[in-house]
Structure formats: structure tokens, C-alpha cells
Amino acid sequence: MLCSYEGTHDFRNLCKMDVGNGVLQFQRTILSASVQPAQSLQHPSADPYDLFVFEVKGLAFLYHQVRCMMAILLLIGQKLEAPEVIDQLLDVENNPRKPQYSMAVDFPLVLYDCQFNGLSWQGEGEELAQSAVSTLQQHWTQTVIKTQVLRDMIQDLHSTGEFSSPSCWLLEGTKQRNYRPLLDRPRCESLESRIEHFVKRGRLEREENEDGDGGVHRGKRSKHQKTTNLPS
């Protein structure tokens, strides 16, 4: 399932199209996508409170791309969508307009590593590193104690009666009482409609060359700017 994300795809249905800021191409390359336990598990666990990490490596990302990718995985994990929906959303020829859905919440999202060819990072010294570690340890201590207290409260309440499985609190918005499949939902505007909207507002300019081919670029075009050609 996760391998569907890997490779070069058009992710317009898995991002927020930032057309107004000149983003007109939505192909991005994902090098790897995986889900792993946050802590090593000796045996498969059915504990609903175990944490897992969705790790994505790519050459570049679109606005809200990872949060949209995570949202789809959460819907699949709840058995609300079939795994094949990823391939369907990446098929922009048959699905050129994004279905309306909520993104994953932002607080778990962490950009934790960047790699550049020919560049090596240099630290600022042991004293600064120790200060950073001490601050992180302080935050970790406070958070893990709160987590344990909350988990004990939940377990005590579970011991008094039967409760439903934990709800998913990682999607924005309110939970729908009657779930509507993604591909049956209303669609957002197409890329072409968004471009036309910002052309009319003056945020983008449309220009034709002598052959009649059109191009779109952001704002007033200088002689150094490139023109983005769009399919007719």
C-alpha cells in the first residue's frame, strides 16, 4: 500500500494547491514511505495505545502534502477506505479534481533531517548541545508523566465497564456520523479553474507566444523568469 506513494507522481489530490503563490506543477518524487513502531516491539501488539511513525523521504514536498498523505492512511486504517484509493487519487487523468476531505492534524509533523550533496553540518559546540539536551529532557519528563497519568485514568475507567475502541483524534474537523467515500464527495476546483481565478485577480499572468502556445507565470514577468506551459 505505502509503495503507491513512492516514485514520481502528480500529488495535486494530496496537497493544498498553492496556485496563488505561483505553484503550478504538482509532480514530486517520494524516495521512500514506511510505517514503523515508535518503539521496538518484541511481538505483534494489539494495544490500541501503541504509537507508530509514518516516515516519508522525498526530494521536495508540496503545501500540506504530508498531512494529506497521512489523512488518507488514517482513513484506510479505520477501514473507511480501501488501500486502492491512493492509486485512484494519484490518477489525475481520471480524478483531476481533489475530493473534499480533512487533513491530518499538524502537531505530530516533524521535519527532522535534510541532506544536501557536498554539504556537511557543523555543530555549535558541546555546551550548546548539552543545553539543548537538558531542555528536551525537561519537556520529555513533563510530557511522559502526563501521558502515564492519562493512561492510568483511561485503564481505570475501562475496568468499570465496556467502552468502544479509541476514536481517531488525528484528523481535523468533526467526525462524520455517516461516512461518505472519498470519491463520492464534492470536488475542489480544478487546477485550470484555480489558475484562471488568479489570472483574473492579477496574481498570475497569461502570455501567448508567436506560435499561439500559452504560458502562465507569477505576477509581472521579467526577462529572467521562466514561463510554465500548461496542457491545453
N, C-alpha and C positions, 0 to 999 in steps of 0.2 A: 504493500500500500504506500509506504513512505517513498519508495523508489519512484513513484509517479511524480513527486516534486523535483527529483534530481534531473539535471540536464538543463538545456536552454529552452525556455517556454515563454509564451506571452502570458503574463500574470495580471492582465487588466481586471479579471474577475476575482482576483485575490489581493487587492490593494485598494487604496483610495486614489483615484486618478487625479493627480495634481496638475491638471491641464493649465490652470490659470497661471502657474509658475513656469510654464514652458516645457513640462514633461509630456512628450508626445509619443515616445517609444516605450513599450512595456515589456520587451523581451529582457529577461535576466537569466543568469546562469547560477544554478544551485549545485555546488560541488558534492554535498552530502546532507542527508537529513536522517536523523535517528531519534529514537526514544529509549532512554535508559533509566534504571532506578537511580534516585538521588543518592542512595547509599547501597552498597553491595548487599545483595540478598543471597544467603546460602541456599535457600529453597524457594520455589514459587510461593508467593504470598497472596492471600485473598483479602488482606486487611484493606478496607476502603480508605484508610488514612495514610497509606504509603504514598510517598511522593515520587514522581517521575519527571525527567527533564527532556524536553524537546530541543535538540541541538541542531542548528542549521548553519552550514558554512556556504558562503556564496561570494561571488566577485563584487556584487553590489545589490542593494535592496531598494525597492520602491517604498513610497509612503504607506505605512501601516501594513506592509506586505506580510511580515512575520505574524502579526496579530491576526490577520485574516486566515493565514495558513493554520494557525493554532485553533482558531474558531471552528474550522471545518473538521479538524481532528477530534475536537471535543464533541461535535455532533455525531461523528462516526462512533466514537467511544460510548456514547449513550444509546447507540443503536437507532438513532433517529434518521441517519443517512447511511447508504451503502458505501463501501470504500471506492466504488467506481465513480462516485460523484467528483472526486479530484480530477480524474481524466476528463470528465464532462465539462468542468469549469475551465480547464486548460484548453479545451477545444473551442477557440474563439470564432471559428468559422460557423459552427453550429450554435454557439452560445456567445454572440458578440456583445451582449449586454449583461452586466452583473446582476444577479438576483439580490434582493434586499435582505441583508442579514446583519446581525450584530457581531462586532469584533470581540476577540478575547480582551480581557482587562489588561491594563498596561503595567501594573506593578511587578509582575514576575519577569518582565522582559529585561534582559541584561546583555549589553554588548561588552563581551569580556576579553576579546582578543582581536587584534588587527595585524596583518602581516603585509610587509612591503618588500619587494625584491631589492636587495642591496642595502637594506637599512637594518641596523641593529639598535635596539633600545638601550639607553644608559640610565641607570638609577641615580637617585639624588643623595645617596649615602645611607649608611646603616642607621643613623639617628632618626632620619625621616621615616624609614621603613618600620622601625620599632614603634614610632608614634602611630603610624597607620595601623599596625597590628593591634596595638593596645586599644585604639578606638573601635576597631572591628570586634575585638573580643568583648568589649563593653556592650556593644549592640547585640552581639550573639547571646551573651548571658541573659540580658533582659528579655530577649525575644523567646529563647528556648524555655525559660521559666514560665512565661505567659502561655506558651504552647502546651506545656505539660499540665498546667492548671486547667486550661480549657479542655484538654483531652480527658482528664480525670472527671471533670464535670459531665462531659458527654457520656462517658462509660458508666457513671453512677446513674444517670437518667435512663440509659439503656437497660440497666439491671432491674429497673422498676416496671418495665413493660416492653412491648414490641413497638419499634419505630421503623419508619421506612428508611431506605438507603439514603446516604448523604446526597443532598442536591448539588448540582454543579453551580458554583459561585464564581466561575472564571469567565463568564460571558457578560458583556454589557447589556443593559436593558432589563426588562422584566421577562419572566419565563412565560411562554405561550401556554394557555390551557389546552388548546387543541393544536398540535404541531402541524405545520404546513411544510411539505417537502420543498427544498431549495428551488428546484427547477419549476415548481408550480407557483412561485411567488411573483409579485410585481417586479419589474426590472428597472434598474437605474438607466439614466440616459446613455446613449451610445457615445463612443469616443468622437465620432463625427459631429454629433449634436453638441457635445461639450466644446469642441473646437470652434464651431460656428457661433456659440454663445459668447466666447471670449474674443472672437474676431469682432463681433458687433460692439462689444464693450471697449474695444481698443487695446485689450491686453495682449492680443496676438495680431499679426499682420499676415494677410494672404497676398501672394505675389505670383504673377504668371510670367514665364519667360517667352522668348520668341517662338518656341515650338508649341506654346499653349499648355505646357505642363505647369502644374501648380505646386507651390510650396508654402509652408507655414513656419513662422518663427516668432519668437517672443519680442513684443514691443517694436520699436523702430529699429530697423536693421542697419547695421554698419557694414562697411565693405569687408570687414573681417569675419562677420558672422556666417555660419553655415545655414542653409535652408533645408528644412526637413520635408522630403517628398512623401506624400500620402497616397495610398492606393485610391483609384477612382471607384 
